[in-house]
Amino acid sequence: MTTAADEPGHVAILGAGPIGLDAALAFLDNGWSATVYESAATVAANVTSWGHIRLFTPWSMNVSTRMLARLQTAGVAPPGPAEYCPTGGELAEQLLGPLAELPELAAIIRSRTRVLAIARAGLLKHEEIGSPQRGSRRFRLLVSDPHGVERVEHADLALDCTGSYGQSNVVGDGGIPAPGELGVADRITYQIPDVGREGGKWAGRRVLLVGAGKSAQTAARDLAELVDSRPSTRVVWAVRAADPDWGEVPDDPLPQRQELVEMSQRLHASAVPGMQVRTGVVIDALRESDDGVVVALRSITGDVEEIVVDHIIALTGFLGDTSLYRQLQVHECYATAAPMNLSAALLAAAGDGPADCLAQASHGVDVLRVPEPNFFVLGMKSYGRNSNFLLRVGYEQVDEVAGAYSRPG
Ligand SMILES: Cc1cc2nc3c(=O)[nH]c(=O)nc-3n(C[C@H](O)[C@H](O)[C@H](O)COP(=O)(O)OP(=O)(O)OC[C@H]3O[C@@H](n4cnc5c(N)ncnc54)[C@H](O)[C@@H]3O)c2cc1C
C-alpha cells in the first residue's frame, strides 16, 4: 500500500508538542504532506505531565498567529484572556487538544508511535560528509507502532520536535549518576511532583529536593506549603551553588517567576522549621538502608554528612534525546549539546551573564541548519542545556524553517 510518506514532498515531524503541532500547520499550509509521530497516547504529553504548573508567560505569548487563525477558521473559541498565564493543563486542554482535533491534523497525527531512530537511506553517518548529496537520499525512520511493531517509514524533510522534559539529568556531582543512584531509582522522582494533589505521598515524610532552577523552586514552594500544613514533614533542599542567585532577573516583567525567586530567597535566609536549605553541597553517594535512603552530602570544603530520607525529588535539568539522530550529521555544541550554530548564537547573545529568557529571539533559518541537509531540531530540544527556551521562540523557528521550504521540491 502506498502512503503519503512514500510520495515526494513529505515531512516527518517528530513529537506532537506545541512546536510539532505548529510545524505541522505551517507545512500543510506550504503544500507538503506530513506525518506527526507522537510516542504518547495523546498530543502534548510532556505539557500534560507538568499540567499542574502555571506558565510564566501569558496566552498572548503561548499561541502562534497560525494556531489562532486556524482555530478561528474552524469556529473554535481562542484560548484567553491574552494576559492570563495558563497552567500546562490549560495549555493542553484549551489549545493543543482542540488543534489536534482539527480534521487536517487529526488525519496525520500518529499517536502511540515512537520514532526510535532516523538515518539516511543507503548512507552512513561518515559518508558524503557535509555534502548536499546526502539530501538526494530520503530519511529512513525506524518507528514503533501502537502494537510495538517496528517498521521503516520515509520522508524528505525531518523536524525533531521531541522536546526534553522527561529526559532528566541525574543528581551526582559533575552530572554523572551518584554512586548508588541507579540502585535507589524507585525512591527518586525526576519530574516536578504535583504536591498539592499527591500530598499523601509526601506528607509526614523525609524528602530531599535537589536542584536550584525554576522546576526545583516550584517544588520547594509546594513542599514548604506542605511542611506548613503537615509539620511532621521534613524537607532538605540541596543546592550546589554556595551563594545561589536563584536566576533572578532585575525588574522581572514576569511576576510568577519573580515570586518564585523571592520565595527561594526567603527560604534560604530564614530558618523555616522542617524545611532546611543546604547550599554549597553535592550528592556524593546514595544507598538503601532499613530506615530509608542514606544520602551523603559533600560540602565545598569536602566535609561529608549523611542524612536519611524516604524520597528524593531530583530536578537538575533536562536534555533531549540526541541518540535519535546519531546516524545523521548533526554538529552538536560540546558545552550545551544543542545544535552548534544555534548554541553559538545563544551563547554569544547571552554575553557574560545568563540571558533573561524573555530576551530570547530566534536567529534565522541558517542558524537552525545542521550539516545534515533538510533536518532540523526545533523547540525545547533545540536549546540543549540552555533552559531559556520559550514557546514564542519555537513558533518563530517554525516560521523561519517553513519560510525556507515554501513548496516541496
Ligand atoms: C515546567 C515547565 C514550565 C515551562 N514554562 C514555560 C513558560 O511559562 N513559557 C514558555 O514559553 N515556555 C515554558 N516552558 C518551556 C517550553 O515552552 C515547554 O517545554 C514546551 O512544552 C516545549 O515544547 P516542544 O514542542 O518543544 O516540546 P514538548 O512539549 O516537550 O513536546 C515533545 C513531544 O514529543 C513527544 N516525543 C518525545 N520523544 C518522542 C519520540 N521518540 N517519538 C515520538 N514522539 C516523541 C513527547 O511525548 C511530546 O509530546 C516550560 C517548560 C517546563 C518543563
The ligand as a Tripos MOL2 file, in Angstrom:
@<TRIPOS>MOLECULE
LIG
   53    58     1     0     0
SMALL
NO_CHARGES

@<TRIPOS>ATOM
      1 C1          7.6890   23.1040   33.9380 C.3       1 LIG1
      2 C2          7.8840   23.8880   32.6870 C.ar      1 LIG1
      3 C3          7.3670   25.1680   32.5970 C.ar      1 LIG1
      4 C4          7.5400   25.9110   31.4260 C.ar      1 LIG1
      5 N1          7.0140   27.1690   31.3790 N.ar      1 LIG1
      6 C5          7.1130   27.8750   30.2210 C.ar      1 LIG1
      7 C6          6.5060   29.1810   30.1150 C.ar      1 LIG1
      8 O1          5.9860   29.7410   31.0880 O.2       1 LIG1
      9 N2          6.5740   29.8200   28.9170 N.ar      1 LIG1
     10 C7          7.1790   29.2690   27.8140 C.ar      1 LIG1
     11 O2          7.1670   29.8930   26.7450 O.2       1 LIG1
     12 N3          7.8000   28.0680   27.9090 N.ar      1 LIG1
     13 C8          7.7850   27.3650   29.0660 C.ar      1 LIG1
     14 N4          8.3860   26.1320   29.1580 N.ar      1 LIG1
     15 C9          9.3200   25.6980   28.0790 C.3       1 LIG1
     16 C10         8.6860   25.1140   26.7990 C.3       1 LIG1
     17 O3          7.8970   26.0710   26.1600 O.3       1 LIG1
     18 C11         7.9130   23.8400   27.0200 C.3       1 LIG1
     19 O4          8.7700   22.8470   27.4960 O.3       1 LIG1
     20 C12         7.2180   23.3200   25.7390 C.3       1 LIG1
     21 O5          6.4230   22.2160   26.0930 O.3       1 LIG1
     22 C13         8.2180   22.8950   24.6570 C.3       1 LIG1
     23 O6          7.5060   22.4650   23.5250 O.3       1 LIG1
     24 P1          8.0950   21.3920   22.4870 P.3       1 LIG1
     25 O7          7.0050   21.1990   21.4760 O.co2     1 LIG1
     26 O8          9.4240   21.8220   22.0360 O.co2     1 LIG1
     27 O9          8.3330   20.0450   23.3160 O.3       1 LIG1
     28 P2          7.3820   19.1730   24.2360 P.3       1 LIG1
     29 O10         6.2200   19.9510   24.7300 O.co2     1 LIG1
     30 O11         8.2600   18.5670   25.2420 O.co2     1 LIG1
     31 O12         6.7880   18.0740   23.2480 O.3       1 LIG1
     32 C14         7.5570   16.9970   22.7510 C.3       1 LIG1
     33 C15         6.6120   15.8760   22.3110 C.3       1 LIG1
     34 O13         7.3900   14.8700   21.6530 O.3       1 LIG1
     35 C16         6.9670   13.5810   22.0900 C.3       1 LIG1
     36 N5          8.1030   12.6460   21.9060 N.ar      1 LIG1
     37 C17         9.2570   12.5690   22.6350 C.ar      1 LIG1
     38 N6         10.0820   11.6350   22.1250 N.ar      1 LIG1
     39 C18         9.4450   11.1110   21.0340 C.ar      1 LIG1
     40 C19         9.8080   10.1240   20.0670 C.ar      1 LIG1
     41 N7         10.9950    9.4930   20.1000 N.pl3     1 LIG1
     42 N8          8.9260    9.8110   19.0920 N.ar      1 LIG1
     43 C20         7.7240   10.4650   19.0120 C.ar      1 LIG1
     44 N9          7.3270   11.4150   19.9060 N.ar      1 LIG1
     45 C21         8.1900   11.7400   20.8940 C.ar      1 LIG1
     46 C22         6.5840   13.8080   23.5500 C.3       1 LIG1
     47 O14         5.7170   12.8000   24.0310 O.3       1 LIG1
     48 C23         5.9270   15.1980   23.4780 C.3       1 LIG1
     49 O15         4.5330   15.1040   23.2090 O.3       1 LIG1
     50 C24         8.2430   25.3670   30.3140 C.ar      1 LIG1
     51 C25         8.7710   24.0850   30.4250 C.ar      1 LIG1
     52 C26         8.6070   23.3430   31.5920 C.ar      1 LIG1
     53 C27         9.1820   21.9610   31.6570 C.3       1 LIG1
@<TRIPOS>BOND
     1     1     2 1
     2     2     3 ar
     3     2    52 ar
     4     3     4 ar
     5     4     5 ar
     6     4    50 ar
     7     5     6 ar
     8     6     7 ar
     9     6    13 1
    10     7     8 2
    11     7     9 ar
    12     9    10 ar
    13    10    11 2
    14    10    12 ar
    15    12    13 ar
    16    13    14 ar
    17    14    15 1
    18    14    50 ar
    19    15    16 1
    20    16    17 1
    21    16    18 1
    22    18    19 1
    23    18    20 1
    24    20    21 1
    25    20    22 1
    26    22    23 1
    27    23    24 1
    28    24    25 2
    29    24    26 1
    30    24    27 1
    31    27    28 1
    32    28    29 2
    33    28    30 1
    34    28    31 1
    35    31    32 1
    36    32    33 1
    37    33    34 1
    38    33    48 1
    39    34    35 1
    40    35    36 1
    41    35    46 1
    42    36    37 ar
    43    36    45 ar
    44    37    38 ar
    45    38    39 ar
    46    39    40 ar
    47    39    45 ar
    48    40    41 1
    49    40    42 ar
    50    42    43 ar
    51    43    44 ar
    52    44    45 ar
    53    46    47 1
    54    46    48 1
    55    48    49 1
    56    50    51 ar
    57    51    52 ar
    58    52    53 1
@<TRIPOS>SUBSTRUCTURE
     1 LIG1         1 GROUP 0 **** ****
